[in-house]
Amino acid sequence: MHRNIITVLIATTLGALTATGIADAAPTARLREGMQVVGQDVQSGTYNTAGPRSQDYGYCFITWLPYKGAKSSEAIDMESYSGASYVQLKDGDVVNVEGCVWTHE
């Protein structure tokens, strides 16, 4: 009997999360620190930055990886940015972002 109640509670909670958009959030329009998949975590398109913040020590970096969870030693490409910059990201790109505030245009 308790198992059925727990199953119903879990199903109800998951359904509520999905209905409110928590479980399936839309891709954001701002790159955050760390790894993200374009088209899933963030929107594809052009992003811009005013440049590194004081805590970025003069540079920020975007590293393109072959798949989510890849190690930095498996990087496909890496770019450093020291001033106002733009970057074009397409669906399926896996990027690791370090520094700067990047906003979708």
N, C-alpha and C positions, 0 to 999 in steps of 0.2 A: 504494500500500500504506500509506504513512504517513498519508494523508488518512483512510482507513478507521479506523485506530487512533485518530487524534485525534477523529473523530466518535464512536466508541464511548466514549472517555474522557469527552468532554463530556456525552454522554447519561447515562452512569453517574453522573457527579458531580451533574448536575441532578436525576436521580432520587433520589439520596441526600439532597440538600438538601430536596427536597419531602417525602420520607418522614420526615425529622427535624423538619419544620415550619419550617425556616429560610426557605424560599422563599415559603411561604404562612402567615406568622405571623398568629395571631388578633389581633383588635383589643385594645388594652391598656385598662386601667382607670385610667389616669393621663394627664392632658393634659401634653404636653411643650412646651417653647418652640418656636415656629415653626408652620408650616402643617400641618394634618392634616384628613383627611376622616372624618367620623363614620360609623361602620359598617364602615369599612375599616381605618383606622389606630387609632381609639379606639372604645370602646363608646358606644352611645347611652344617654341617661338623664341623671340628675341628678349633677352634680359639685359639690363644696364645697371651700372654701379657708378657712384661718384668717386669711388676709389677706396683704398684701405682706410680703416679707422685707426685711431691711435693704438689700440690693442692688437692690431694686425702687423705691427713692426715694419710698415712700409710696403708690404706685399700681401696679396691674397692669391689663392690657387684654386683651379678647377682641374680635377683629374678624371679622365674618361676611363671606365673599366669595362671589361668584356661581359660581366654579369654581376648581379647583385650578390654581395658577399665576397667578391674577389679581393685578393690582397693587393696592396699598393705595388708590389713587385710585378703584378700582372697588368699594369696600366697600359692602355693603348696610346694615350697621349696625356700631356699635362701642360697647362698654360699658367703663367704667373701674370699678375696684373698689379701695376704700381700707380695707376691714375684712373681717371674716368674711362670706362671701357664698356664694350658690348660683347655679348656672346650669343650665338644661335644654337639652340638645343632642339633636337627632333625626337619624336616618339621613339621609345625604346633605348635611348641613350641612358647609360648608368653613369652618374657623376658623383664624385666626392668633392664637396665644397669646403674650403678652409678660408675664412675671413671674408670681408666686404659684405655689404648689404646689397643683394641682387633683386631687382624688381622687374616683373614682366611688363613689356610695353603694351 
